[in-house]
Amino acid sequence: MIQREDMIDSSKEILGGTPVFKGTRVPVRSLIEYLAAGDTLDVFLEDFPTVSRKQAQQFLELTKQELLDRPNEIAA
């Protein structure tokens, strides 16, 4: 199973510690904001070509799984 540490970097040297896709300077927040605005994954990937489709899909899958594994925490 992929771990968050395998796909996300958070270092003070990169955007002051903002979580970014590993090997890029693209904040993971950007993907969430694109999707929330109604943009597709393809649009995000076109705008941020340093992020691979695999990275984005793995991030979304891991985030989904983390939410599903903690339903009581989210509802509280």
N, C-alpha and C positions, 0 to 999 in steps of 0.2 A: 504494500500500500504506500502510495506517495505521501510524504510528510510535508507540512507547510514549510519547513526549513529548506526543503529541496526545491521549492519554486519561488520563494519570496526572500528578498534581502532587506534588512533594515540596519543601516549603518549611518552614523553621523556624517560620514564623508559623502554620502549620496543623499541629496535633497534633505539634509538635516535629520535623517533618521526615518523619513517617510517610507513605509513599506512599498517596495517596488518589485516588479517581476525580476527574478534572478537574471543577471547579465545585462540588464537594461537600466534605464533611468525613468522608466514608465511606472508611475504609481498604480497600484492595484485598484485604488479608489477610482481611477479614470475609467476602468472597465465597468465598474458598478454604475458610475454616473452615466456612461453612454447607454447602458441597458435600461436604466431608469428613465432616461429621456426618450426611449422608444427606438434607439438605434440598434442595428443588428450587430452580431459579432463580426460579420464581414466588414462593416463600416469601421468598427474599432480597429480591426487588424490592418485595414488600409491606411488609417491615420497613424498607427503605431507599428510600423513594419518590423521593429526590433523584437516585438512580442510574437512568439509563434502561436499558431492555432492550438497546438498541444498544451502550451503553458496556460493559455486562457481557459481551455476546456478543463484542464486538471484543477485550476483554481476554482472554477465554478462548481465542479463536482465535489471537491473537498469542502468548500463552504456549505454546499447543500447538505452534505453528510453530517457536518458538524451541527448544523441547525436541527436536522432530524434526530440526531442523537441526544439533544438536550431540549425536548419540547417543554418541560416544566419550567426551565430557566427563562425561556423566551416568553411564556405566557404570564410570568410573574410581574 
